[in-house]
Amino acid sequence: MTDQKQGEKKTLTLNLKPDAKKSGDSDQVRQSFSHGRTKAVAVEVKKKRTTSASDTRQAQNTLKAVASGKLTEGEFEARMRALQEAIKNQTQEAEERAKRDEIELKRRQEDQKLLDDKEALRRLGGEKREREEAERIKQVAEKAESQEEARPAPEQPVVIAEPTFEEARPVVKVGPKVRPVDDEEEESNARRSVRGVEVPKRAVPVNRKEVNEGPRKLNRNILSRALDGEEINRGRSMASLKRARQKQKGNNSSQDQSKIVREVIIPEFITVGELANRMAVRGADVIKSLMKLGMMVTINQSIDADTAELICTEFGHTPKRVSDSDVEVGIRGIEDRAEDLVYRAPVVTIMGHVDHGKTSLLDALRKTDVAAGEAGGITQHIGAYQVTLPSSKKITFIDTPGHAAFTEMRSRGANVTDIVVLVVAADDGIMEQTIEAINHAKAANVPIIVAINKIDKPEANPERVRGELLNHGLVCEEFGGDIMSVEVSAKQGINLDKLEEIILLQAEVLELKSNPNRDAGGVVIEARVDRGRGTLATVLIQKGTLKVGDIFVAGTEWGRVRALLNDLGRRLESAGPAMPVEIQGFNGVPTAGDEFIVVQDEAKAREIAEYREHKEKEAKAAASAKSTMEQMMSQIAAGNVKELQVVVKTDVHGSLEAIAQSLAKLSTDEVAVRMLHGGVGGINESDITLARASNALVVGFNVRANPQARELARRDGVDIRYYSIIYDVIDDAKAILSGLLAPTLREKYLGNAEIREVFNITKVGKVAGCYVTDGIVKRGGKVRLLRDNVVIHEGTLKTLKRFKEEVREVKESYECGMAFENYNDIRAGDIIECFEIESIARQL
């Protein structure tokens, strides 16, 4: 029976410890959070088979038992198969663990590469590439998760009953890494496994950063893996990578910045801060460079263009100098080509002495009567007209005043003209303004045609006029020269056609041409203010064609052409070269003689006008700061110079110019005329207010004050004087300045008296008994006391008596008594000289 039982095959059983748990048992782990909150998490508990020294001893015992014959052959084979299976499972588990570590290393390398790529994309600022990279990262992550889920679970080892196995410490699987589970979690998991609760995988949350970087919590696991002989590959930390990237980025930015060379625009003056911004450098660096040059400046201080250019070159940039005057560059357009030029009408200026018949001659040519409308019968305005001859040819005439005050008008007329017609009266000859007109024409380098007028008068002598012209360098053709002359009569209309022929002949010789197919340009002849139409200016077009709607700039003023009028008052749509037109559309009154230029847009015109206005203010400020002006102001403060302050308003700018120059010529070292304000247009309230504040005189030339200004002047006592002839303005100003002059004091001798006796009178003092030897002695007159022909006192008489009565005067050969004011040192034999002071008014 016993042998039978021994011959039977025994069944293999597992020899488990009483506290051992089956593989796959599950339980719950309770996590603690802040504020006393907890959470139960299901976990899976796995067992790991380990081979210890007891297993080896058990295998050796088995071999000994076999050798001693205690085990049958079947038992021995079964136990050997179990051992081989256990060794095989251990080998497979080690290989799978090595594969998992390799996959984890590759995944970490891929994550690091993705982070580097993402950082590069962020620096480059490519949003599209970043989105694409994000999609690729997502796909890679999904693929990694799918591979991880598809990875087969390790097979559980088969445990032999007799050999003892050491139970491994239970672990919680978190992705590809594991962390130890404490005793509390182990007991909780065991209790949950008894109740049949399944603990899911990866239930315990683990920080991703801890997984990637290997935190301190995993150091024990890494140490155990190292002791087991596993190879652990750890990469650089994220902080180290971040520092390396920032260092590389700083180096790249500094290298890139040093390579940038900018073109820095430098105006005439620029602040230190603005220069630093344009060079893209720190303001402190620029200030440091300026301090090296000896300039202690702040960031808001301005420096000149030369210094800014030096600093710009020092920093390695390219300076580009610009100026405020660059706004005027190119506004006059390009030069005209010879094939674009066509013939135009000649511009003729009529010049000569006052009352020699210039305007009458022009009226005879135009069939008008302009002279009848001039105040005083003299021309006081410059005018521009165009005459169409019977042959359909045109001539443009410019009429200038002949009075001495209108020098600037004559000069302006000579500068814009092609031919000068010098009008000389046959009965008067060469006069002062005739000589001035000749000089203006020579200075302008224009040909001269002499028109000898008034030949219808009996006393006319044209030959005398030609002879006088020789004294001024004008040799007429009759005397073998090159100056053409013609004898005309404006009133009788004699030889007017001959004068026109000579003008056209001279124009053909000059070959006057211009390009009409371009932007217009010209010169302002005259400007005025019309009450209903605003500012009007007479402009002579010199090139191009001016059209309604063109934007222009003239001096410090700009505007848009709203209307064009010819010399007869008819509206025009356009005006070509050599045509005088009246333009409506100025935003202010331009100065006569300003250049008229058409520009492309309003912004350009405004910019040019503002620049010119600024330069004009600077020029005026510089002129007022001259030493002569300072000396004059110091004399005024000391009372040595008396001023006549005036406010002048005229109808046209030319008249204002003439009056201002005439009044300035009246100034002397003792008296001066100071024009507080000069303008074109009627007298308004602001002019009266200015005159009242400065105690000035208001002068209106061919203009009147409005009702409000008249009432204000009457209330404040401001003197307004109206004039229509420039003679009267100059004469009145001269009379007022003469009144401001200090009178001339002259001494007038009266007589002499000899002191013969000196009397001491109580309460009176010394009294001289005198005998009048020459002339007369008056009480209240000035006296001198002479002793040995030397003046020892000069004063006034206190008393003059004859006997006991006071008398006004004592004549020659009479005796009298005299006493001096505040002087008693008189002796017998002294001579008393009596005189008086006369005051004589001075004239300019």
SENUZA-963481 format. One record per residue (C-alpha): residue in three letters; x, y, z. Coordinates in steps of 0.02 Angstrom, whole numbers, padded with zeros to 5 digits, always signed. Layout:
<nodes>
ALAXYZ...
</nodes>
This chain:
<nodes>
MET+00000+00000+00000THR+00139+00110+00047ASP+00233+00062-00110GLN+00077+00093-00210LYS+00060+00266-00138GLN+00241+00300-00173GLY+00223+00242-00351GLU+00081+00359-00382LYS+00118+00531-00460LYS+00098+00674-00335THR+00016+00838-00381LEU+00120+01001-00376THR+00054+01132-00254LEU+00099+01313-00212ASN+00172+01340-00043LEU+00110+01514-00003LYS+00143+01615+00152PRO-00007+01653+00258ASP-00002+01842+00222ALA+00034+01825+00037LYS-00090+01891-00089LYS-00130+01828-00259SER-00064+01916-00412GLY-00191+02038-00477ASP-00266+02082-00306SER-00337+02258-00301ASP-00374+02385-00165GLN-00400+02572-00139VAL-00279+02707-00087ARG-00342+02866-00001GLN-00254+03027-00053SER-00250+03181+00059PHE-00265+03359-00009SER-00266+03533+00065HIS-00410+03595+00176GLY-00437+03416+00241ARG-00503+03344+00079THR-00469+03161+00035LYS-00498+03050-00114ALA-00502+02860-00135VAL-00404+02797-00286ALA-00408+02617-00348VAL-00235+02539-00373GLU-00171+02375-00443VAL-00048+02275-00342LYS+00077+02167-00435LYS+00201+02044-00369LYS+00376+02024-00430ARG+00467+01860-00417THR+00642+01872-00355THR+00778+01742-00340SER+00872+01743-00180ALA+01007+01637-00097SER+00873+01525-00021ASP+00813+01480-00196THR+00988+01427-00244ARG+01006+01324-00087GLN+00835+01246-00122ALA+00891+01197-00299GLN+01050+01122-00229ASN+00948+01024-00101THR+00839+00960-00240LEU+00991+00898-00336LYS+01056+00814-00177ALA+00888+00733-00146VAL+00888+00666-00323ALA+01064+00603-00301SER+01020+00515-00137GLY+00870+00433-00218LYS+00738+00521-00114LEU+00646+00587-00272THR+00581+00482-00411GLU+00630+00516-00589GLY+00459+00593-00632GLU+00467+00712-00484PHE+00642+00762-00531GLU+00592+00803-00711ALA+00439+00901-00652ARG+00542+01004-00534MET+00675+01037-00665ARG+00543+01096-00789ALA+00474+01214-00656LEU+00647+01285-00623GLN+00684+01307-00809GLU+00515+01395-00831ALA+00551+01511-00686ILE+00723+01554-00757LYS+00647+01582-00929ASN+00514+01700-00856GLN+00645+01798-00762THR+00747+01817-00922GLN+00594+01876-01020GLU+00549+02001-00884ALA+00726+02072-00885GLU+00721+02088-01075GLU+00551+02173-01070ARG+00612+02294-00935ALA+00763+02336-01043LYS+00648+02367-01192ARG+00536+02480-01087ASP+00686+02581-01028GLU+00747+02597-01208ILE+00573+02655-01265GLU+00567+02779-01120LEU+00737+02849-01167LYS+00686+02869-01347ARG+00524+02954-01295ARG+00617+03075-01182GLN+00738+03115-01324GLU+00590+03145-01441ASP+00507+03259-01311GLN+00667+03357-01290LYS+00685+03376-01477LEU+00505+03434-01491LEU+00534+03563-01353ASP+00689+03628-01443ASP+00594+03640-01607LYS+00451+03730-01523GLU+00569+03856-01444ALA+00650+03888-01613LEU+00479+03913-01691ARG+00431+04035-01554ARG+00587+04139-01585LEU+00555+04147-01769GLY+00375+04200-01737GLY+00301+04080-01863GLU+00125+04047-01801LYS+00085+03930-01944ARG+00237+03821-01916GLU+00197+03816-01730ARG+00022+03753-01764GLU+00089+03620-01883GLU+00219+03570-01755ALA+00083+03558-01621GLU-00015+03441-01732ARG+00140+03335-01760ILE+00174+03331-01572LYS-00004+03276-01541GLN+00009+03138-01669VAL+00174+03077-01596ALA+00098+03076-01421GLU-00054+02979-01480LYS+00058+02854-01568ALA+00164+02833-01412GLU+00010+02803-01306SER-00059+02677-01430GLN+00108+02584-01431GLU+00110+02586-01242GLU-00066+02517-01231ALA-00027+02384-01363ARG+00129+02328-01267PRO+00097+02150-01195ALA+00089+02131-01008PRO+00230+02027-00932GLU+00188+01848-00894GLN+00173+01799-00713PRO+00305+01676-00654VAL+00255+01498-00605VAL+00302+01468-00424ILE+00357+01294-00366ALA+00285+01232-00203GLU+00447+01183-00117PRO+00559+01331-00163THR+00523+01489-00060PHE+00509+01653-00148GLU+00534+01824-00070GLU+00387+01938-00097ALA+00434+02098-00182ARG+00377+02268-00124PRO+00215+02311-00213VAL+00228+02455-00339VAL+00105+02568-00430LYS+00131+02582-00619VAL+00128+02761-00685GLY+00157+02762-00873PRO+00326+02693-00912LYS+00393+02733-00735VAL+00349+02661-00565ARG+00361+02731-00392PRO+00360+02640-00223VAL+00198+02621-00127ASP+00204+02652+00059ASP+00137+02529+00191GLU-00026+02625+00215GLU-00067+02611+00030GLU-00020+02427+00032GLU-00142+02389+00173SER-00279+02491+00090ASN-00254+02399-00075ALA-00259+02233+00015ARG-00422+02276+00101ARG-00501+02331-00065SER-00441+02172-00150VAL-00530+02069-00017ARG-00690+02165-00050GLY-00671+02129-00237VAL-00640+02312-00290GLU-00537+02326-00449VAL-00395+02451-00443PRO-00373+02531-00615LYS-00204+02563-00693ARG-00119+02736-00685ALA-00242+02796-00557VAL-00117+02893-00451PRO-00080+03064-00529VAL+00105+03096-00553ASN+00184+03262-00605ARG+00243+03256-00787LYS+00392+03362-00744GLU+00444+03234-00614VAL+00434+03097-00745ASN+00541+03194-00872GLU+00671+03267-00757GLY+00684+03126-00628PRO+00633+03212-00465ARG+00698+03176-00292LYS+00553+03054-00258LEU+00621+02935-00390ASN+00800+02939-00327ARG+00772+02779-00223ASN+00707+02686-00375ILE+00852+02747-00482LEU+00975+02696-00348SER+00900+02522-00338ARG+00906+02507-00527ALA+01087+02559-00526LEU+01129+02430-00393ASP+01044+02298-00498GLY+01165+02339-00639GLU+01046+02429-00754GLU+01112+02570-00867ILE+01027+02737-00831ASN+01037+02877-00962ARG+00998+03048-00890GLY+00995+03204-01002ARG+01030+03387-00960SER+00910+03473-00844MET+00781+03595-00911ALA+00860+03740-00815SER+01028+03705-00897LEU+00948+03698-01069LYS+00855+03860-01036ARG+01015+03950-00982ALA+01105+03887-01136ARG+00967+03947-01251GLN+00960+04119-01170LYS+01149+04136-01185GLN+01143+04085-01367LYS+00999+04205-01399GLY+01093+04349-01317ASN+01248+04313-01421ASN+01146+04305-01581SER+01053+04467-01543SER+01213+04561-01503GLN+01294+04495-01661ASP+01143+04540-01767GLN+01131+04713-01690SER+01313+04751-01722LYS+01290+04709-01904ILE+01145+04833-01934VAL+01201+04995-02017ARG+01066+05127-02028GLU+01049+05285-02131VAL+01015+05419-02000ILE+00929+05578-02059ILE+01005+05729-01972PRO+00918+05900-01982GLU+00998+06066-01939PHE+00961+06042-01754ILE+00912+05880-01665THR+00890+05829-01484VAL+01002+05699-01406GLY+00854+05584-01372GLU+00792+05593-01551LEU+00967+05556-01618ALA+00978+05404-01505ASN+00809+05341-01565ARG+00857+05359-01747MET+01019+05263-01718ALA+00928+05133-01609VAL+01052+05153-01466ARG+01033+05202-01285GLY+01024+05386-01244ALA+01154+05363-01107ASP+01279+05300-01235VAL+01254+05454-01343ILE+01273+05569-01192LYS+01432+05477-01144SER+01504+05505-01319LEU+01460+05690-01311MET+01543+05705-01141LYS+01702+05634-01217LEU+01694+05779-01339GLY+01680+05902-01194MET+01493+05935-01213MET+01391+05920-01052VAL+01216+05894-01121THR+01052+05815-01068ILE+00942+05699-01168ASN+00820+05840-01211GLN+00954+05964-01265SER+00978+06006-01448ILE+01142+05988-01540ASP+01195+06053-01710ALA+01204+05948-01867ASP+01395+05938-01870THR+01403+05866-01695ALA+01261+05745-01732GLU+01350+05686-01890LEU+01510+05656-01792ILE+01417+05552-01661CYS+01324+05456-01797THR+01488+05410-01882GLU+01563+05357-01716PHE+01422+05231-01690GLY+01450+05159-01863HIS+01295+05228-01950THR+01280+05327-02111PRO+01226+05509-02082LYS+01115+05598-02207ARG+01108+05787-02189VAL+00942+05873-02224SER+00887+06053-02207ASP+00722+06144-02183SER+00751+06227-02350ASP+00733+06058-02435VAL+00545+06090-02445GLU+00581+06213-02585VAL+00688+06093-02685GLY+00611+06055-02854ILE+00458+06167-02839ARG+00508+06266-02993GLY+00509+06110-03101ILE+00634+06058-03231GLU+00709+06165-03366ASP+00608+06182-03525ARG+00670+06097-03681ALA+00703+06202-03836GLU+00572+06108-03939ASP+00436+06148-03810LEU+00459+06337-03820VAL+00342+06447-03921TYR+00338+06634-03955ARG+00248+06744-03829ALA+00197+06925-03813PRO+00330+07049-03755VAL+00316+07129-03583VAL+00346+07317-03592THR+00367+07431-03441ILE+00327+07616-03457MET+00447+07719-03350GLY+00491+07902-03330HIS+00473+08059-03224VAL+00310+08110-03143ASP+00187+08203-03256HIS+00281+08160-03417GLY+00129+08071-03489LYS+00161+07886-03455THR-00016+07839-03408SER-00089+07953-03542LEU+00018+07866-03674LEU-00041+07696-03612ASP-00222+07755-03614ALA-00201+07811-03793LEU-00136+07638-03839ARG-00275+07546-03744LYS-00415+07670-03788THR-00451+07695-03603ASP-00441+07838-03477VAL-00349+07773-03323ALA-00264+07939-03286ALA-00430+08025-03252GLY-00460+07912-03102GLU-00293+07945-03017ALA-00294+08060-02867GLY-00201+08222-02896GLY-00177+08177-03078ILE-00025+08067-03041THR-00008+07879-03047GLN+00017+07802-02875HIS-00011+07619-02919ILE+00076+07497-03032GLY-00036+07424-03165ALA-00025+07283-03293TYR-00123+07280-03456GLN-00123+07184-03620VAL-00156+07270-03786THR-00211+07179-03944LEU-00151+07267-04102PRO-00247+07272-04267SER-00123+07141-04329SER-00188+07021-04192LYS-00020+07032-04103LYS-00018+07067-03918ILE+00090+07176-03806THR+00087+07173-03616PHE+00115+07343-03535ILE+00164+07379-03355ASP+00133+07557-03295THR+00242+07621-03152PRO+00223+07779-03047GLY+00343+07921-03076HIS+00346+07996-02903ALA+00509+07988-02805ALA+00429+07882-02669PHE+00392+07737-02787THR+00570+07680-02816GLU+00532+07499-02771MET+00387+07494-02895ARG+00499+07555-03034SER+00633+07430-02987ARG+00504+07289-02984GLY+00436+07341-03153ALA+00610+07343-03229ASN+00651+07169-03163VAL+00498+07080-03237THR+00501+07162-03406ASP+00575+07124-03576ILE+00582+07302-03644VAL+00582+07471-03556VAL+00496+07620-03640LEU+00571+07777-03566VAL+00446+07920-03581VAL+00524+08094-03582ALA+00426+08255-03600ALA+00491+08356-03747ASP+00461+08520-03655ASP+00538+08463-03488GLY+00687+08355-03533ILE+00783+08235-03421MET+00728+08245-03238GLU+00776+08158-03075GLN+00659+08009-03092THR+00706+07992-03276ILE+00886+07963-03223GLU+00827+07837-03092ALA+00725+07744-03224ILE+00878+07736-03337ASN+00981+07662-03195HIS+00847+07531-03157ALA+00840+07480-03339LYS+01029+07464-03349ALA+01032+07361-03188ALA+00900+07243-03259ASN+00998+07231-03422VAL+00847+07260-03533PRO+00840+07360-03696ILE+00774+07539-03689ILE+00659+07627-03813VAL+00643+07815-03790ALA+00470+07891-03818ILE+00483+08081-03830ASN+00308+08138-03777LYS+00214+08303-03788ILE+00284+08352-03955ASP+00121+08443-03990LYS+00169+08581-03867PRO+00247+08739-03940GLU+00396+08734-03823ALA+00438+08553-03866ASN+00620+08520-03914PRO+00654+08334-03953GLU+00833+08366-04004ARG+00875+08438-03835VAL+00806+08279-03756ARG+00917+08170-03866GLY+01067+08276-03822GLU+01034+08260-03635LEU+01021+08072-03653LEU+01202+08070-03710ASN+01255+08126-03536HIS+01182+07964-03465GLY+01255+07842-03590LEU+01103+07829-03707VAL+01150+07865-03888CYS+01000+07873-04004GLU+01002+07808-04182GLU+00993+07987-04248PHE+01164+08015-04170GLY+01234+07849-04232GLY+01192+07745-04078ASP+01084+07590-04048ILE+00944+07667-03943MET+00783+07682-04043SER+00680+07839-04012VAL+00511+07897-04074GLU+00421+08063-04056VAL+00241+08039-03999SER+00094+08136-03931ALA-00024+08046-03812LYS-00161+08176-03825GLN-00155+08196-04014GLY-00118+08011-04047ILE+00034+08050-04154ASN+00153+07907-04202LEU+00073+07781-04084ASP+00074+07649-04221LYS+00259+07683-04251LEU+00294+07654-04066GLU+00204+07486-04074GLU+00304+07435-04228ILE+00467+07476-04141ILE+00414+07374-03990LEU+00370+07222-04099LEU+00532+07241-04195GLN+00633+07239-04034ALA+00535+07086-03975GLU+00578+06992-04134VAL+00761+07029-04107LEU+00751+06963-03929GLU+00659+06802-03986LEU+00548+06794-03832LYS+00487+06615-03803SER+00403+06516-03665ASN+00328+06344-03632PRO+00138+06352-03605ASN+00118+06165-03571ARG+00179+06158-03391ASP+00135+06220-03217ALA+00120+06408-03211GLY+00248+06524-03134GLY+00257+06711-03124VAL+00278+06863-03012VAL+00159+06964-02904ILE+00144+07141-02975GLU+00023+07213-02846ALA-00091+07152-02706ARG-00243+07228-02621VAL-00392+07185-02512ASP-00568+07199-02583ARG-00710+07210-02459GLY-00822+07090-02553ARG-00697+06974-02638GLY-00557+06964-02512THR-00374+06970-02561LEU-00338+07005-02743ALA-00167+07003-02824THR-00110+07054-02998VAL+00008+06921-03062LEU+00109+06921-03223ILE+00119+06742-03290GLN+00296+06710-03355LYS+00286+06525-03399GLY+00157+06388-03408THR-00031+06404-03405LEU-00130+06451-03249LYS-00303+06373-03230VAL-00445+06393-03108GLY-00422+06271-02963ASP-00232+06269-02965ILE-00145+06271-02796PHE-00007+06400-02781VAL+00115+06480-02661ALA+00176+06661-02668GLY+00303+06714-02538THR+00232+06675-02366GLU+00054+06655-02432TRP-00033+06512-02523GLY-00204+06477-02592ARG-00310+06402-02729VAL-00363+06496-02887ARG-00549+06532-02867ALA-00564+06659-03007LEU-00457+06736-03146LEU-00492+06912-03211ASN-00404+07005-03351ASP-00364+07192-03352LEU-00540+07233-03413GLY-00624+07134-03272ARG-00682+06986-03379ARG-00674+06810-03308LEU-00551+06686-03384GLU-00532+06499-03370SER-00345+06499-03401ALA-00202+06621-03430GLY-00044+06588-03532PRO+00130+06663-03532ALA+00154+06853-03533MET-00026+06882-03479PRO-00068+06989-03326VAL-00216+06923-03225GLU-00300+06965-03062ILE-00311+06811-02951GLN-00439+06781-02815GLY-00405+06647-02685PHE-00256+06703-02578ASN-00266+06662-02392GLY-00172+06824-02353VAL-00101+06978-02437PRO+00061+06933-02527THR+00207+07052-02545ALA+00226+07139-02712GLY+00371+07061-02805ASP+00349+06885-02730GLU+00374+06737-02844PHE+00213+06649-02893ILE+00228+06458-02912VAL+00097+06323-02941VAL+00124+06166-02835GLN+00047+05992-02839ASP-00051+05985-02677GLU-00111+06091-02534ALA+00001+06009-02404LYS+00157+06056-02504ALA+00099+06236-02523ARG+00061+06252-02338GLU+00230+06179-02290ILE+00325+06299-02403ALA+00226+06449-02341GLU+00257+06404-02158TYR+00443+06381-02189ARG+00457+06551-02276GLU+00358+06636-02139HIS+00473+06562-02008LYS+00628+06621-02102GLU+00553+06795-02121LYS+00522+06807-01934GLU+00700+06753-01899ALA+00767+06884-02019LYS+00664+07021-01936ALA+00722+06967-01764ALA+00903+06968-01820ALA+00883+07141-01898SER+00808+07212-01739ALA+00955+07147-01639LYS+01087+07245-01735SER+01199+07365-01644THR+01127+07517-01731MET+00954+07472-01669GLU+01021+07445-01494GLN+01105+07614-01496MET+00945+07696-01557MET+00843+07612-01420SER+00967+07667-01287GLN+00955+07845-01351ILE+00766+07835-01346ALA+00774+07773-01166ALA+00889+07916-01121GLY+00772+08042-01202ASN+00894+08092-01339VAL+00783+08029-01481LYS+00600+08074-01499GLU+00485+07960-01598LEU+00333+07984-01706GLN+00236+07821-01697VAL+00115+07787-01839VAL-00004+07650-01897VAL-00017+07649-02087LYS-00158+07568-02188THR-00160+07581-02378ASP-00263+07517-02523VAL-00122+07418-02607HIS+00041+07344-02549GLY+00146+07453-02664SER+00081+07612-02583LEU+00119+07543-02410GLU+00295+07505-02467ALA+00320+07680-02537ILE+00250+07768-02381ALA+00355+07663-02263GLN+00515+07704-02358SER+00473+07889-02370LEU+00439+07902-02183ALA+00599+07808-02143LYS+00699+07935-02243LEU+00634+08075-02130SER+00717+08003-01975THR+00868+08093-01902ASP+00980+08072-01751GLU+00857+08170-01643VAL+00687+08119-01711ALA+00628+07959-01793VAL+00472+07885-01870ARG+00422+07715-01803MET+00289+07622-01900LEU+00203+07511-01772HIS+00097+07422-01901GLY+00070+07428-02088GLY-00062+07336-02184VAL-00174+07332-02336GLY-00359+07365-02313GLY-00475+07476-02213ILE-00444+07539-02037ASN-00522+07424-01907GLU-00540+07417-01718SER-00375+07328-01690ASP-00281+07469-01776ILE-00366+07597-01661THR-00328+07491-01507LEU-00145+07479-01556ALA-00134+07667-01588ARG-00217+07706-01420ALA-00099+07592-01324SER+00055+07672-01405ASN-00010+07851-01424ALA+00016+07837-01611LEU-00055+07923-01764VAL-00164+07824-01885VAL-00133+07859-02070GLY-00259+07800-02200PHE-00203+07810-02382ASN-00350+07788-02501VAL-00442+07690-02365ARG-00569+07735-02231ALA-00609+07674-02057ASN-00764+07569-02027PRO-00901+07639-01913GLN-00845+07539-01762ALA-00666+07600-01782ARG-00724+07781-01801GLU-00828+07771-01643LEU-00685+07692-01547ALA-00562+07825-01609ARG-00682+07966-01560ARG-00706+07893-01386ASP-00520+07862-01354GLY-00456+08020-01438VAL-00354+07934-01573ASP-00307+08046-01720ILE-00349+07972-01891ARG-00284+08062-02045TYR-00342+08018-02221TYR-00236+08049-02376SER-00253+08014-02560ILE-00090+08095-02621ILE+00077+08038-02558TYR+00144+08219-02557ASP+00026+08262-02415VAL+00079+08113-02311ILE+00263+08159-02321ASP+00232+08345-02288ASP+00126+08314-02134ALA+00249+08189-02064LYS+00390+08313-02093ALA+00293+08450-02002ILE+00258+08336-01853LEU+00440+08283-01841SER+00494+08465-01852GLY+00385+08500-01701LEU+00472+08361-01607LEU+00643+08438-01640ALA+00719+08536-01498PRO+00725+08723-01541THR+00888+08812-01576LEU+00941+08926-01431ARG+01031+09086-01479GLU+01105+09218-01364LYS+01055+09400-01397TYR+01166+09540-01327LEU+01074+09683-01237GLY+01202+09800-01156ASN+01338+09834-01025ALA+01338+09928-00858GLU+01486+09980-00749ILE+01482+09962-00559ARG+01537+10127-00481GLU+01489+10101-00299VAL+01434+09956-00187PHE+01304+09988-00049ASN+01263+09875+00100ILE+01077+09883+00137THR+01003+09797+00287LYS+00896+09645+00250VAL+00937+09663+00064GLY+01123+09636+00052LYS+01244+09717-00067VAL+01175+09828-00204ALA+01282+09892-00349GLY+01264+10070-00406CYS+01288+10058-00594TYR+01300+10166-00746VAL+01235+10097-00911THR+01374+10122-01035ASP+01305+10027-01186GLY+01135+09963-01247ILE+00999+09925-01121VAL+00979+09827-00960LYS+00818+09729-00928ARG+00749+09654-00769GLY+00734+09465-00779GLY+00871+09453-00910LYS+01028+09350-00899VAL+01184+09438-00835ARG+01370+09402-00824LEU+01490+09482-00702LEU+01658+09524-00781ARG+01811+09566-00680ASP+01967+09607-00780ASN+01874+09540-00935VAL+01853+09371-00850VAL+01680+09299-00817ILE+01667+09262-00632HIS+01479+09239-00618GLU+01329+09210-00730GLY+01151+09221-00666THR+00996+09329-00662LEU+00954+09499-00590LYS+00857+09501-00426THR+00813+09685-00432LEU+00831+09834-00548LYS+00793+10006-00473ARG+00804+10181-00527PHE+00805+10292-00373LYS+00683+10199-00256GLU+00567+10123-00385GLU+00578+09956-00474VAL+00592+09977-00662ARG+00583+09852-00807GLU+00732+09920-00903VAL+00863+10056-00900LYS+00934+10130-01058GLU+01106+10192-01101SER+01180+10342-01006TYR+01068+10317-00853GLU+01111+10264-00678CYS+01027+10121-00587GLY+01042+10000-00442MET+01065+09814-00469ALA+01066+09661-00356PHE+01110+09482-00408GLU+01014+09325-00366ASN+01110+09226-00233TYR+01275+09317-00262ASN+01354+09461-00164ASP+01539+09462-00215ILE+01534+09624-00315ARG+01662+09762-00320ALA+01676+09934-00391GLY+01745+09932-00566ASP+01664+09766-00616ILE+01568+09758-00780ILE+01392+09687-00792GLU+01346+09614-00963CYS+01160+09589-00995PHE+01090+09468-01127GLU+00939+09357-01164ILE+00911+09184-01245GLU+00806+09167-01403SER+00723+09002-01455ILE+00715+08969-01642ALA+00609+08827-01710ARG+00699+08700-01821GLN+00642+08623-01983LEU+00686+08458-02063
</nodes>
